Every structure is written in structure tokens, then in C-alpha cells.
Amino acid sequence: MRRSLREALRAAIQDGRLRAGTALPSSRRLATDLGVSRGVVTDAYDQLVAEGYLRVRPRSATVVAAVVASAPPAPEPAGPSWRFDFNAVTPDLRMFPRRTWIRAVERALRDAPDAALDYGHHLGRIELRIALSAYLARVRGVRVDPSRIVITQGFTQALDLLCRVLVERGATTLAWRPRRTPSCGRLSGRRA
């Protein structure tokens, strides 16, 4: 999707269908119109800015830059395919179940003891770990003791912990992306 959008915008600029100075829609609006995640649009915009096709100024719409018409670039070579894609993109936020979330938060706060509002155990709240253990057993058929579950604050902390464990076990390389700087790349005993 990223490549298709990038090539379509690039072709429209080169063909003159998008003239210099034309304001493009915001990444959120274009993502909504196309039915894709915002990350797809921002990645395409960022690449075209780097290539000089678009111009970005703070607090202004992204506009088409003045470019000299030229032969279309050679197609991008197919990059390596990865089993897991760690590119951070924004999911479709319209699908978030707000009402259900609000009811769940209200119920949790109403029933929670005062101690639950303080800093908890470094592995995460035991109630959550017990619930996750039961869920994994019921839905995935995985039996795991709640004491072996770690709740992180998000992907970044989870990846940091995973890298630290791998380093302690002797790993020196997690992933290698020769075309770009790897997100985790070479592992070392110190934090990047």
C-alpha cells in the first residue's frame, strides 16, 4: 500500500495532474478517504518529501514542490520480506470501542481497592496476570502460571526487555536490515 500510494502521488506530480503549490489533504483525512492506516499515508508523504516532490512547513498543509518533469524512476527493487513487520503505524482509531472501554474503566475503578491506584508489582497487577493466564488457557490452549507473565507499558518496553534477555543469553544480532538502519540492529550490553 505504501509503495502504491507513493508511486501514484509521484506519477501525478510528474504528469502535472498535481501542480506545484497544490495543498494535499492531511494524512489523517487521506487515510480515512482511502480506508488505510495513517501510517501508510505518512510514510508515503515522508518519502516524497525526502525525494523533493513535496514540501512541508510547520502548521501548514503539505504542498507539492516545484519539480522538473523527468523520466519516471526505475521501479523500486523488491526488498527482503520479513516474517514480522515492526514498522510503527497508527491503527484505524475509528474502530476503537470507546463506550465499551468507558464502561470497563468505570467498573474497574468502582471495584478496585485503593492500593490498586498506587505503583504495583514490577511484573504488573496480579489480577491482570491471573485474567491473562485464564484467557490464554481458554482461548489459545496455553497454560502459563501468572507469575511467569510480565505486563509492560507498551511495545517499546517489551522490545527493550526482550533485547536485554537475548543479550544475557549471548545473542549478538536480533535483526539486520541492510538498506536502512535497523531498529534493534546490533545488540550490546548497554542501552542505545
C-alpha angles and dihedrals in degrees: 000000000000092000093045093051093044092050092046093052092044091050092048090052094046093046091050095244087120106044127204111279095026110142114229123214118264116271090249093052095045091047090052092047092049095040094236134118118275090242091066091057096042091050091051092047092047092051092048090049089053090050091050098247095112134039125211127195126179113270092004135102119265108260135196111258124225104263132174112245110249140162112292113266120256112270114272113260114248108261124219115287116237127205091221125035112211095180108132112234133164113252121225098285093192088073094060109120097234099170093047090047093051092049091048092049092048092049092046093049093046093052099036121106117236090252090063089069093059127076107294137201116316090242092055134261111326091223090059093045091050091049091049091048091053092046094050091049093048101041105025102026090237117139112204132162111241089232088066094055120093121199113208131193091242147309096306095055091043092051091046091053092046092051091049092052091048092050091050088052091052102262115151102178128039102170136348124205108180096192097053139024105277117242092226100007116151114017123221135173092256132070118262 
